[in-house]
Amino acid sequence: MPVYRGGNGLTQTISDQRLLVGDIIKLETGMKIPADCILIEGTDCACDESAMTGEPEQVEKASVNQENYMYNPNPFLLAKTLLVSG
């Protein structure tokens, strides 16, 4: 899994078990989310959280920024859920 770690902007490929707090993970459509995360950048993101919540609908995700913070976006990505778009 590609991860940005440290201040040099270099990408490392590591296993899910070696993730650390502060790692920036590059996720792609169809990937299972390896750990609880916060979306910091993405376009048209949605997750299938039915395995965790039982809800059949996809949940839209959006990073928080100055333009949308008043609309209370949902930036939280839950471990073991599926990124279905974005």
Residue, then its C-alpha position, 0 to 999 in steps of 0.5 A: m500500500p502506498v504511504y507518504r511518511g515523513g517530511n520528504g514527500l517520498t512514497q513508501t510501500i508498506s503492509d497494513q500492519r506497519l501503518l503508523v499514526g500520521d501516515i498519509i495513505k493513498l486509497e483508490t476505488g475498490m480498496k478496503i480501508p486498512a485503518d480508521c482515517i480522516l479524508i484530507e483530499g478526494t473527489d466524489c468519495a463514497c464508502d460501503e459501510s454496510a459490513m460495519t453499520g448494516e446500512p445498505e446505502q453508500v455514505e458520501k465522504a468529503s474532506v473539511n475545508q473553508e468552503n464546506y465546513m458549515y455543511n458538516p461534511n463527513p471526512f471519517l473513513l472506517a476500517k474494513t469498509l470499502l471505498v466504492s468511488g473517489 
